[in-house]
Every structure is written in structure tokens, then in C-alpha cells.
Amino acid sequence: MVAVEVPLPRSLALVAVLVLLPAAAQAGKRGDPLLAVWDVASGDAERAEAWHWYGEVVAAAGEVEGLRVDSGAVFRPSVRPAEGRVVAVASAERWLEAAWTAWRAGEPAVATELARDALRQVEAFPATRLPDGLLRELHVMEARGLVAQGRDDAGRAALRAALLVDPSWVPADRWEPAHFVAAALAMRAEQELTEHAALVVSAGEPGAGVLLHGVEQGRTGADGTLSLNLPPGLYDVAVRKPGFADAITSIQLRPGRELAVELQLEVRNSPGFQEALLSALANPGDQRGAPVWAGLEQAARQLDARGILVARFAGAGDGAVLQVGLYLPGRGGWALWREAPIAHDLARDEQVVDALAADLIERLLREVQGEVLAAR
């Protein structure tokens, strides 16, 4: 099965993707050990300030004799936000919220149309690319509104669509209208009469979420597998874990049969990898053993780099901070991690950034002299 990348999570929509710096860091001679310099991650509003201070650090690295500093060495494939999907999902989520408002106000027809509008917003995107449960909730809202209007046949069709997206869904009879609960339970009973099939998903990683049509159904155990008992039919199956690119395939389950599917998670330059990398910069002490290091190791091999420099600039005003990490192959953590608080006092800020740069130069000098950056 082929693993493919997912769009950026909404939490990262305003964060700059880790791409190359614009032509600044080019130093050293051909044949010298390569230090790959990746762009600083920051919000758009802080971009200029982030580049200014990170540029000071990169320039210091370029002064280390015997080291080739290159900002064009990028971990492929380069990933950028899927703006169309981000906009569509944001719109669909707003429409769903508006549908709930209409439903609570006793306007089921309005709720139905809003749910249908939201479904049209996201219909161009695979369910595995949508937030967990969004597609199911839209179908359920559509069904809820149709049943409340007495349009039972159309409501059953919408309920059937919801159950195909998430076979484990059950109505909450504590607050759903009795007529709707009865329709949903009848649909579930009809589904249960069909001979089920067994699906065994192997992800090669423990704790990976297994999703059907974008809805998580459980997590893989210590052996990296999860078994599900499902109605027969066509399913989009995905496995997801932070720091890895999603692995996705489509399958058909037949009554009374068992199907084993192997979806190997890969560490690639995906939004998940970028998110893990930012977490490792923000909280270096919490990242031991995280898949981000496997991703950095893979990137170093791909680039034939003896080191990778990354940075994160976060906050505004007196709370701004520049965090810089130096990764060296063969390590499960940062070879050097430093943090420079930025107080917008030019003299003081230059002093703390210079101290960070001095620490980086000292470490790089040791590596160039043979401790880690010697030829493998």
C-alpha cells in the first residue's frame, strides 16, 4: 500500500512550512561536510523578526571553516498547505455549527439545508482527509432534519450514509427525538442482520489510529495491529500517528470473510512530521523516542547531510522566543538546543542571540574536528 501525505492540521494553518531560506546561507567548499539549514517556523506576523534573528544564527554557522552550510538542501517531498481543503473544512464546520443552531431553534428544514451545503463543501475531498467525525456528523444532521420533517425515506438514506462512514455510531437517546432514535436503531438492526466480515489492519506501529472514512475506530495494540468486525461493503481505511505520513487504501469486505491489510507508516516530510518537529523544538525534553528523530535521520541520509539546523520563533511582545535545534545523525534527540528570549530591547536581544550563536559555533567546531561530522 502507498502512504500519502495529509494536509496541514488547522492548528498549523498559520505556521510557516519548513522550507528553504531565501538564498542567504551558502558557505563552505564543495566536498566539505554539509549542514542543511531549514527555514525558521513562525507565524506570518512575526516572519520578518524571525528571519532577522535566525539569520544571525545561520550567518554564524557559515563562519565555521570546513563546514558547508546550505539552505537549499530540502527534505523531499516539500509539503505545503492544501488551502482549498483548509477553506472547505472551515466552511463546513461553520455550516454544521449553524445547523445545530437552527435545529435547537426548531427549524429542521434549515438545519437540513445547512448540512447539505456543508457536505457539498467537502465532497471533493476524500473522507480520510477530513477531520475525525466531520463527515459522519454532517450526514447525521441531514438525517435528523429529514426525519423531523417526516421525510422518512430521505432520512433513512442519510442515516445509511452516516453508518457507512462510521459503522460504530449509535444515536444518543437521552436527547435525540424518539422518532429519529427509532429510525436509527432500525437501521442498525438491519445492519446487524447482515453477516459481518473481519478486518485486520497492521500498521507496524503501536498506538496508531485506524480510521474508516476518516472516523477513528480504535488504535493498534503493542503488536501494531487492530482487528475490527464490520458490515460488508467498501471502505476507505487509513492509519495515522503523529510524526508519520498517513497510510491509506480502499478495500472491499465480503460477508463472512477475513481481510488482512498491511499499511506501513512512513516518516516523511509530511504535515505530521512538521508538527512533530515543531513539538520537538518547543518541548525538547518530551521528545525522546519520538518518530521525529527517525524522520530527521531519513532526511540526513537523503541529503547526505552531517547535520540539520532548524528553528522556531513563537510569541509576540515580551513573550517572544527563538528556539534553535541542531540535529546530528545517529541521535535520538538534539545535539544542541538553545532558546533565546526576545524582549524587543535591541542591545539585549543581540546579546542573547550572539550567545546562542556562540554555543552553536563551538559545537559545530567540535564536530568538524572529527567528533561526529567525520565521514561515515
C-alpha positions in Angstrom: 0.0 0.0 0.0 1.2 3.5 -0.7 1.4 6.1 2.1 0.4 9.6 1.1 0.5 12.9 2.8 -2.3 14.7 4.5 -3.0 18.4 4.5 -1.8 20.6 7.4 -3.9 20.4 10.6 -5.8 23.5 11.3 -3.6 24.2 14.3 -0.7 24.7 11.8 -2.6 26.7 9.2 -0.8 29.9 10.2 2.6 28.4 10.8 5.1 28.7 8.0 6.1 25.4 6.4 9.7 24.2 6.9 11.2 25.2 3.5 14.4 26.8 2.5 15.7 30.2 3.4 15.8 32.6 0.5 19.4 32.3 -0.7 21.1 33.5 2.5 23.1 30.6 3.9 25.6 29.4 1.3 29.0 28.8 2.7 31.9 26.4 2.7 33.6 24.5 -0.1 32.3 21.6 -2.2 33.2 18.4 -0.5 33.1 19.8 3.0 30.5 18.2 5.4 27.1 19.6 4.8 25.0 21.4 7.4 21.5 21.6 6.0 19.7 24.8 7.2 16.0 24.7 7.2 13.7 27.7 7.4 12.5 29.1 10.7 8.9 28.3 11.5 6.9 31.3 12.6 3.5 33.0 12.4 3.1 35.4 9.5 3.0 38.5 11.7 6.4 37.6 13.3 8.0 36.4 10.0 10.3 39.4 9.4 11.6 39.4 13.0 12.1 35.6 13.0 14.1 35.8 9.8 16.3 38.6 11.3 17.3 36.7 14.4 17.6 33.3 12.8 19.7 34.9 10.0 22.2 35.9 12.7 22.5 32.3 13.8 22.8 30.9 10.3 25.5 33.5 9.4 27.4 32.4 12.5 27.2 28.8 11.3 28.6 29.9 7.9 31.7 31.1 9.6 32.8 27.7 10.7 35.7 26.7 8.5 35.5 23.2 6.9 31.7 23.2 7.0 29.4 23.7 4.0 26.2 25.5 5.0 23.3 25.2 2.5 19.8 26.4 2.8 18.7 24.7 -0.4 19.0 21.2 1.0 15.4 20.4 1.5 13.8 17.2 2.8 11.6 15.9 -0.1 8.8 16.0 -0.9 8.3 19.6 0.0 4.8 19.9 1.6 2.6 23.0 1.5 -0.8 23.6 3.0 -3.8 22.4 1.0 -5.5 25.7 1.0 -8.6 24.5 -0.8 -9.2 21.7 1.7 -8.5 24.0 4.7 -11.1 26.6 3.5 -13.6 23.9 2.7 -13.3 22.2 6.1 -13.5 25.6 7.9 -16.7 26.5 6.0 -18.2 23.0 6.6 -17.6 23.2 10.3 -19.2 26.7 10.4 -22.2 25.4 8.5 -22.5 22.5 10.9 -22.5 24.8 13.9 -25.2 26.9 12.2 -27.2 23.8 11.5 -27.1 23.0 15.2 -28.3 26.5 16.0 -31.2 26.0 13.5 -32.0 22.6 14.9 -32.2 23.9 18.5 -34.4 26.7 17.3 -36.9 24.3 15.9 -36.1 24.8 12.3 -35.2 21.3 10.9 -35.6 22.3 7.3 -32.9 25.0 7.7 -30.7 22.5 9.6 -31.1 20.0 6.7 -30.1 22.5 4.0 -27.1 23.8 6.0 -25.9 20.2 6.5 -26.3 19.6 2.8 -24.5 22.8 1.9 -21.6 21.7 4.2 -21.5 18.2 2.5 -21.2 19.9 -0.8 -18.3 22.0 0.5 -16.2 18.9 1.3 -17.4 16.4 -1.3 -14.4 16.9 -3.5 -12.0 15.7 -0.7 -11.5 12.1 0.4 -13.1 11.3 3.8 -9.6 10.4 5.1 -8.5 14.0 4.6 -11.3 15.4 6.7 -11.3 16.0 10.5 -12.3 12.9 12.5 -16.1 12.6 12.6 -17.0 15.6 10.4 -18.5 13.7 7.5 -20.5 11.4 9.9 -21.8 14.4 11.8 -22.9 16.1 8.6 -24.8 13.0 7.4 -26.4 12.6 10.9 -27.5 16.2 11.0 -29.0 15.9 7.5 -30.9 12.7 8.6 -32.0 14.3 11.9 -33.6 17.2 10.0 -35.2 15.0 7.3 -36.8 12.6 9.9 -38.1 15.6 11.9 -39.9 16.8 8.7 -41.5 13.4 8.2 -39.3 12.7 5.2 -38.5 9.2 6.3 -37.2 7.7 3.1 -34.7 10.5 2.6 -33.8 10.4 6.3 -33.1 6.6 6.0 -30.8 7.3 3.1 -28.9 9.9 5.1 -28.7 7.6 8.1 -27.4 4.8 5.9 -24.7 7.2 4.6 -23.7 8.0 8.2 -23.5 4.3 9.2 -21.3 3.6 6.1 -18.9 6.3 7.3 -19.0 5.1 10.9 -20.4 1.7 11.5 -20.0 2.1 15.2 -22.2 5.1 15.6 -25.3 4.9 17.7 -27.9 7.7 18.5 -27.9 9.3 21.9 -31.4 8.5 23.1 -31.1 10.9 26.0 -31.8 13.9 23.9 -32.5 12.8 20.3 -36.2 12.8 19.2 -37.7 9.4 19.7 -38.7 9.1 16.0 -35.1 9.7 15.0 -33.8 7.2 17.5 -36.2 4.6 16.3 -35.2 5.1 12.7 -31.5 4.9 13.6 -31.9 1.8 15.7 -34.0 0.1 13.0 -31.2 0.8 10.5 -28.6 -0.6 13.0 -30.7 -3.7 13.4 -30.9 -4.2 9.7 -27.2 -3.8 9.5 -26.6 -6.3 12.3 -28.7 -9.0 10.4 -26.1 -8.9 7.6 -23.2 -11.4 8.1 -20.2 -9.3 9.1 -16.6 -9.5 8.0 -13.3 -9.3 9.8 -10.7 -6.7 9.0 -7.2 -6.9 10.5 -5.2 -3.8 10.0 -1.4 -3.9 10.5 0.4 -0.6 10.8 3.8 -1.7 12.1 3.5 0.8 14.9 1.7 0.6 18.3 -0.8 3.3 19.2 -1.7 4.2 15.6 -5.3 5.3 14.9 -7.2 3.2 12.4 -9.8 5.3 10.5 -12.7 4.2 8.3 -13.9 7.0 6.0 -12.0 9.5 8.2 -13.5 8.3 11.5 -11.2 6.6 14.1 -12.4 3.2 15.1 -9.6 2.3 17.5 -5.8 2.1 17.9 -3.3 -0.6 17.2 -2.0 -2.6 20.1 1.5 -3.5 21.1 1.9 -5.7 18.1 0.9 -2.9 15.7 -2.4 -4.4 14.7 -6.1 -3.8 15.2 -9.0 -6.2 14.4 -12.5 -4.9 13.5 -15.8 -6.7 12.9 -17.6 -4.8 10.2 -20.6 -5.0 7.9 -19.6 -5.9 4.3 -19.0 -3.0 1.9 -16.5 -0.6 0.5 -14.2 1.2 3.0 -11.5 3.8 2.9 -9.0 2.7 5.5 -6.2 4.8 6.9 -3.8 4.6 9.8 -2.5 7.7 11.4 0.1 8.5 14.0 1.8 11.8 14.9 5.2 12.2 13.1 4.2 9.8 10.3 2.6 10.3 6.9 -0.9 8.7 6.8 -1.1 5.3 5.0 -4.3 4.9 3.1 -6.1 2.3 0.9 -9.5 1.3 -0.2 -10.9 -2.2 0.4 -14.0 -4.3 -0.1 -15.2 -6.5 2.7 -17.2 -9.6 1.9 -19.7 -11.3 4.2 -18.1 -13.9 6.4 -14.6 -13.3 5.1 -11.5 -12.0 6.8 -9.2 -9.5 5.1 -5.8 -8.6 6.4 -4.4 -5.2 5.3 -0.9 -4.0 5.9 -0.4 -0.2 5.9 3.1 0.7 6.6 3.6 4.0 8.3 6.5 6.0 6.9 8.3 9.0 8.3 8.3 11.6 5.5 8.2 15.3 5.1 4.5 15.4 5.8 2.5 17.8 7.9 2.6 15.2 10.7 6.4 15.2 10.6 6.5 19.0 10.6 4.1 19.1 13.6 6.3 16.6 15.5 9.4 18.7 14.6 7.8 21.9 16.0 6.9 20.0 19.1 10.5 18.8 19.5 11.7 22.4 19.3 9.1 23.7 21.7 9.4 20.8 24.2 12.8 19.1 23.7 12.6 17.1 27.0 9.4 15.4 25.9 10.5 14.0 22.6 12.8 11.1 23.4 11.9 8.2 21.2 9.5 10.2 19.1 9.3 9.4 15.4 10.6 12.9 14.6 14.2 11.6 15.0 13.6 8.8 12.5 12.4 11.5 10.1 15.4 13.6 10.7 17.7 10.6 10.3 16.0 9.8 7.0 16.3 13.4 5.9 20.0 13.5 6.7 20.6 10.3 4.6 18.5 11.7 1.7 20.5 15.0 1.7 23.9 13.4 2.6 24.0 15.9 5.4 26.1 15.6 8.5 23.8 17.9 10.4 20.5 19.7 10.2 19.7 23.1 11.7 16.1 24.0 12.4 14.4 26.8 14.3 11.1 28.0 15.7 10.0 31.6 16.6 7.0 31.9 18.7 5.0 34.5 20.7 4.9 38.3 20.4 5.8 41.2 22.5 7.9 40.5 25.6 7.0 36.8 25.4 8.7 36.1 22.0 11.3 33.3 21.9 13.7 31.9 19.3 14.3 28.1 19.7 17.1 26.5 17.7 17.9 22.8 17.4 20.9 21.1 15.8 20.3 17.5 14.8 23.3 15.2 14.1 22.7 11.7 12.6 22.6 8.7 14.9 21.0 10.6 17.8 17.5 10.3 19.3 17.5 14.0 20.4 19.1 17.4 19.8 22.9 17.5 19.7 22.3 21.2 20.7 19.2 23.0 21.7 19.1 26.6 22.7 16.4 29.2 23.4 16.8 32.9 23.1 14.1 35.1 24.7 13.3 38.2 22.6 12.3 41.2 24.7 12.4 43.8 21.8 15.4 45.5 23.5 17.8 45.6 20.6 21.0 45.6 22.6 19.8 42.8 25.0 18.3 40.7 22.2 21.6 40.9 20.2 23.4 39.8 23.3 21.3 36.7 23.9 21.2 35.7 20.2 25.0 36.2 20.0 25.4 33.8 23.0 23.2 31.2 21.2 25.2 31.6 18.0 28.5 31.2 20.0 27.3 27.9 21.5 26.4 26.7 18.0 29.8 27.6 16.6 31.5 25.9 19.5 29.6 22.7 18.9 30.0 22.8 15.1 33.7 23.3 15.5 34.0 20.2 17.6 32.0 18.2 15.0 34.1 19.5 12.1 37.2 18.5 14.1 36.0 14.9 14.0 33.7 14.1 16.9 30.5 13.5 14.9 30.8 15.0 11.5 33.6 12.8 10.3 32.9 10.8 7.2 30.7 7.8 7.9 
